[in-house]
Amino acid sequence: GFFTFVARPMFLFLKMIYNFIGNWGWTIVIATILIKLVLFPLTFKGMVSMNKMKELSPKIKEIQAKYKGEPQKMNAKMMELYKKHGANPLGGCLPMIMQIPIFFALYRVLLNSFELKQSAWILWYQDLSAMDPYYVLPLLMGATMFWQQHITPQNFSDPMQAKIMKFLPIIFTFFFVTFPAGLTLYWFVNNLFSVGQQY
């Protein structure tokens, strides 16, 4: 399909790890850790940027209040502030954007790869291309997402945006209930590593 250009290299990468390990579940865990390590420099930059934005939050609110009726002047002052302190309001988004093609590539691989059909991992996980029958992984994924969100500095000036972000772990948990267990495993390990990186 459309994602073949990213799904094929992802499959070859997973297959290479699988040839050493011999278990698709642990292959996904190790692949996730390797992806996180490769993306770490970007993630670290994003975290630093988010911390800077949190520190600048009172000054941003001050500018917003001062230039309420003058959006152009307000934007110019905000850009001036960001430049002065070396902050990037979109810096925290980059690691997330980088993960989107990886997520879709894994999704396509887990849905379409014959090799992953009926592939067991541990306990009741006898098919990583099917959904978790007991919903344990989606719940763990939602809990770790909530934990990660709780320790990540937030810099939302809009209270509605902050409310939506609080509900994201619940929304994602419901989405992941029907997703292949292998994909949920990837996101769960990814969240765990993100929590470690944040600390």
C-alpha positions as CSV (number, residue, x, y, z in Angstrom):
1,G,0.0,0.0,0.0
2,F,0.9,3.7,0.4
3,F,3.2,3.0,3.3
4,T,5.3,0.3,1.6
5,F,8.3,2.7,1.3
6,V,8.5,2.9,5.1
7,A,6.9,-0.5,5.9
8,R,9.4,-2.6,3.9
9,P,12.6,-1.2,5.6
10,M,10.8,-1.6,8.9
11,F,10.1,-5.2,8.2
12,L,13.7,-5.9,7.1
13,F,14.9,-4.2,10.3
14,L,12.6,-6.3,12.4
15,K,13.6,-9.5,10.5
16,M,17.3,-8.8,11.1
17,I,16.7,-8.5,14.8
18,Y,14.4,-11.6,14.8
19,N,17.2,-13.7,13.1
20,F,19.2,-13.1,16.3
21,I,16.4,-13.5,18.9
22,G,13.9,-15.9,17.4
23,N,10.9,-14.3,19.0
24,W,8.8,-11.5,17.4
25,G,7.6,-10.0,20.8
26,W,11.2,-9.5,22.0
27,T,12.1,-8.3,18.5
28,I,9.5,-5.5,18.8
29,V,10.8,-4.6,22.3
30,I,14.5,-4.4,21.1
31,A,13.5,-2.6,17.9
32,T,11.6,0.0,20.0
33,I,14.6,0.5,22.3
34,L,17.0,1.0,19.3
35,I,14.6,3.4,17.6
36,K,14.3,5.4,20.9
37,L,18.2,5.5,21.2
38,V,18.5,6.8,17.6
39,L,15.9,9.5,18.2
40,F,17.3,10.4,21.6
41,P,19.2,13.5,20.4
42,L,16.0,14.9,18.9
43,T,14.0,13.9,21.9
44,F,16.5,15.6,24.2
45,K,16.4,18.8,22.2
46,G,12.6,18.7,22.3
47,M,12.6,18.2,26.1
48,V,15.0,21.1,26.6
49,S,12.8,23.3,24.4
50,M,9.7,22.3,26.3
51,N,11.4,23.2,29.6
52,K,12.4,26.6,28.2
53,M,8.8,27.2,27.1
54,K,7.6,26.4,30.6
55,E,10.0,28.9,32.1
56,L,8.9,31.5,29.6
57,S,5.2,30.9,30.3
58,P,4.7,33.8,32.7
59,K,6.4,36.2,30.2
60,I,4.2,34.8,27.3
61,K,1.0,35.4,29.4
62,E,2.3,39.0,30.1
63,I,2.8,39.7,26.4
64,Q,-0.7,38.2,25.5
65,A,-2.4,40.4,28.1
66,K,-0.4,43.5,27.1
67,Y,-1.1,43.2,23.3
68,K,-4.5,41.5,23.4
69,G,-6.0,43.7,20.7
70,E,-2.9,43.8,18.5
71,P,-2.2,40.3,17.2
72,Q,0.6,41.3,14.9
73,K,2.5,43.2,17.6
74,M,1.9,40.3,20.0
75,N,3.3,37.8,17.6
76,A,6.3,40.0,16.9
77,K,7.0,40.3,20.7
78,M,6.6,36.6,21.2
79,M,9.1,35.8,18.4
80,E,11.5,38.3,19.9
81,L,11.1,36.5,23.3
82,Y,11.7,33.1,21.7
83,K,14.8,34.3,19.8
84,K,16.3,36.0,22.9
85,H,16.0,32.8,25.0
86,G,16.6,30.3,22.2
87,A,13.2,28.7,22.6
88,N,11.2,26.9,20.0
89,P,7.5,26.6,20.5
90,L,7.4,23.6,18.1
91,G,10.5,22.0,19.5
92,G,8.6,19.4,21.6
93,C,6.6,18.3,18.6
94,L,9.5,17.1,16.5
95,P,10.1,13.8,18.3
96,M,6.4,13.0,18.0
97,I,6.3,13.9,14.3
98,M,9.4,11.7,13.7
99,Q,7.5,8.7,15.3
100,I,4.4,8.9,13.1
101,P,6.0,7.2,10.0
102,I,7.6,4.6,12.3
103,F,4.2,3.9,13.9
104,F,2.4,3.6,10.5
105,A,5.3,1.4,9.2
106,L,4.9,-0.9,12.2
107,Y,1.1,-0.9,11.8
108,R,1.4,-2.1,8.2
109,V,4.0,-4.7,9.0
110,L,2.0,-6.1,11.9
111,L,-1.2,-6.3,9.8
112,N,0.3,-7.6,6.6
113,S,3.4,-9.7,7.4
114,F,2.7,-13.5,7.2
115,E,5.7,-14.0,9.5
116,L,3.9,-12.3,12.4
117,K,0.6,-14.2,12.1
118,Q,0.2,-16.6,15.0
119,S,3.6,-15.5,16.5
120,A,3.6,-16.0,20.2
121,W,5.4,-13.7,22.7
122,I,4.8,-14.5,26.5
123,L,1.8,-15.6,28.6
124,W,-1.4,-15.4,26.6
125,Y,0.1,-13.5,23.6
126,Q,-0.1,-16.2,21.0
127,D,-0.7,-13.9,18.0
128,L,1.0,-10.5,18.0
129,S,-0.9,-9.5,14.8
130,A,-4.2,-9.8,16.7
131,M,-5.6,-7.6,19.5
132,D,-4.9,-8.3,23.2
133,P,-7.7,-10.6,24.3
134,Y,-7.5,-9.4,27.9
135,Y,-6.8,-5.7,27.2
136,V,-3.8,-5.7,29.5
137,L,-1.3,-4.1,27.0
138,P,-3.8,-1.3,26.0
139,L,-4.4,-0.5,29.7
140,L,-0.7,-0.5,30.4
141,M,-0.1,1.7,27.4
142,G,-2.7,4.2,28.6
143,A,-1.3,4.2,32.1
144,T,2.3,4.8,30.9
145,M,1.0,7.5,28.5
146,F,-0.7,9.2,31.5
147,W,2.5,8.9,33.6
148,Q,4.6,10.4,30.8
149,Q,2.1,13.3,30.3
150,H,2.1,13.9,34.1
151,I,5.9,14.4,34.3
152,T,6.3,16.3,31.0
153,P,6.3,20.1,31.3
154,Q,3.1,21.5,29.7
155,N,3.0,25.0,28.2
156,F,-0.5,25.4,27.0
157,S,-1.9,28.9,27.2
158,D,-5.3,27.7,26.1
159,P,-7.2,25.8,29.0
160,M,-9.3,23.9,26.4
161,Q,-6.1,22.6,24.8
162,A,-4.8,21.5,28.2
163,K,-8.1,19.7,28.9
164,I,-7.9,17.8,25.5
165,M,-4.4,16.7,26.3
166,K,-5.5,15.3,29.7
167,F,-8.0,13.1,27.9
168,L,-5.6,11.8,25.3
169,P,-4.4,8.8,27.3
170,I,-8.0,7.6,27.7
171,I,-8.8,8.2,23.9
172,F,-5.6,6.3,22.9
173,T,-6.4,3.4,25.2
174,F,-9.8,3.0,23.5
175,F,-8.1,3.1,20.1
176,F,-5.4,0.6,21.0
177,V,-8.0,-1.9,22.3
178,T,-8.6,-3.1,18.7
179,F,-5.0,-2.6,17.5
180,P,-2.6,-5.6,17.0
181,A,-0.9,-6.6,20.3
182,G,2.5,-6.1,18.7
183,L,1.7,-2.4,17.9
184,T,0.4,-1.8,21.4
185,L,3.6,-3.5,22.8
186,Y,5.7,-1.0,20.7
187,W,3.8,2.0,22.0
188,F,3.9,0.7,25.7
189,V,7.7,0.2,25.5
190,N,8.1,3.5,23.8
191,N,6.1,5.2,26.6
192,L,8.2,3.5,29.3
193,F,11.4,4.7,27.6
194,S,10.0,8.2,27.3
195,V,9.3,8.3,31.0
196,G,12.9,7.2,31.7
197,Q,14.2,9.8,29.3
198,Q,12.0,12.5,30.9
199,Y,13.4,11.7,34.4
